[in-house]
Amino acid sequence: MLGVQLNSFYYKIMKNPLRLLLTLGFIGVLTYGIHLFSQSQEVAKETTVSGKKVTLPSELLDTDGNEVLLDELKGKYIGLYFSASWCGPCRTFTPKLVQFRDQNEENFEVVLVGSDGSAKAQANYMKKYKMPWLALKNQSEEARELSLSLDVEYIPYLIVLDPDGNVVTTSGKQDISRLGSEAFSSWVKKK
């Protein structure tokens, strides 16, 4: 009985071009609605993380693996860069971030939160791409907690903190890609 009803339904839609167009239009509207819903989820995520206070570990690593005190970053905006050497989009974005950081180094610094398989792989990644910034210990508990508390779901991901450690934006990568050198002034205006 159900098979006969489905066949009848299919026949009615396919036989009448207007019904076919309406059905395809409905599917298109439904798909677009799902897309808009997923976009609104991103905005909701931005608002739940924005303004959140972030505390970094007191010691970070330089490109040679030496421990450096967090005091070097005092008074600067900080970009928490979630990245890894095995990630193609990360390797594409990293040179842009290095250039952006160099243009704004008086007021902006980056801290790598790496997802490489080992500390050596992270160090090689930092050296290969000439990353002039500090990093959390590779796959450390602090890095994992930071990633979870800030809802990082993919890489590359750049979260910008103000000098007090409050989240300014979770869209740092998109801001740099879209606004270029103007991204920094847009973050200062948000504070």
Secondary structure, DSSP 4 states (H G I P E B T S, - for coil): -HHHHHHHHHHHHHH-HHHHHHHHHHHHHHHHHHHHHHHHHHHHHHHHHTT-B----SEEE-TTS-EEEGGGGTTSEEEEEEE-TT-HHHHHHHHHHHHHHHHTTTTEEEEEEE--SSHHHHHHHHHHTT--SEEPPTT-HHHHHHHHHTT--SSSEEEEE-TTSBEEES-HHHHHHHHGGGHHHHHHHH-
